[in-house]
Amino acid sequence: MARGTVVGEPVVSQANTREYEEGYDRAGLGTSETAKERGRFIYDPVQKKLVRAEDYRPPGRALDAPIMVDRFYENTKATDGTDIGSRAKHRAYMKANGLASADDFSPGWYAARRSEQKREADRTRHATIDRAFHDIDAGRLKTRKRTQE
């Protein structure tokens, strides 16, 4: 039985072995002679080392963060060369030219648009066939006889 499992026996840890101490040193976690520091640590990319969590200060740079509004408009031109380097310029250009971005439409919009186009094509085809049959019945449309070769 392991120590500390018998009723009334105190729970104690075992003494560190020499192999444990050498492994601890190899991992760069301090020397076995110095006291091991416990706590919560965060890697600081500026200092390139672990620092205590309460001492950690995140970098203050957010210039290239995607949360920055309108950064992706900088130095942007339309295909005709018009400057659309801000959200207002882009919106005005789109409105003036009767354009819309693809992201203005939901995925369901594309499916509905395609279905409507298909229905319109069917209506046109049916109307053409009806007109042809009407013309045949009225004798205005002559059919070609097939010749056998």
C-alpha positions, 0 to 999 in steps of 0.5 A: 500500500502507498503511504497515506492510504492507511487510516491515521497515517499522514500523507507525505510526499516522497523525497526527490531522487537524483534523476528527478533533480537532474531532469529538473535542471536539464529542463531549465527550471532552475537549479535543484539547490535553489527553491522552485518558484511556484505560481502562474506564468505567462510567456512575454514575447518582448522579453522572450521569457516567462514572467509572473502573471501579475507582472505581465503587461501585454504589448500596447501595439494595435496598429495592424489589428483587424479591429481597426476600422477602415484600415483595409480601405487605405490606398484602395482604387476601383477598377477604373482608377477612382480613389475609394480609400475610405468607407464613405468614398467606397459607399458613394462610388458604389451608389453612383455606379449602381453597384453592390458588394456580394457580401450584401446578399445572403446565401439564400438570395443567390438560390432564390435568384437562380430559381427565379431565372430558371422559372423565367426561362421555363415561362419563355420556352413554354410561351415559344412552344405555345406560339409555334403550335398556334401558328401551326394550327393556323397554317402560318407555319410550314413544317419541313418534311423529313427526307429519308436518305 
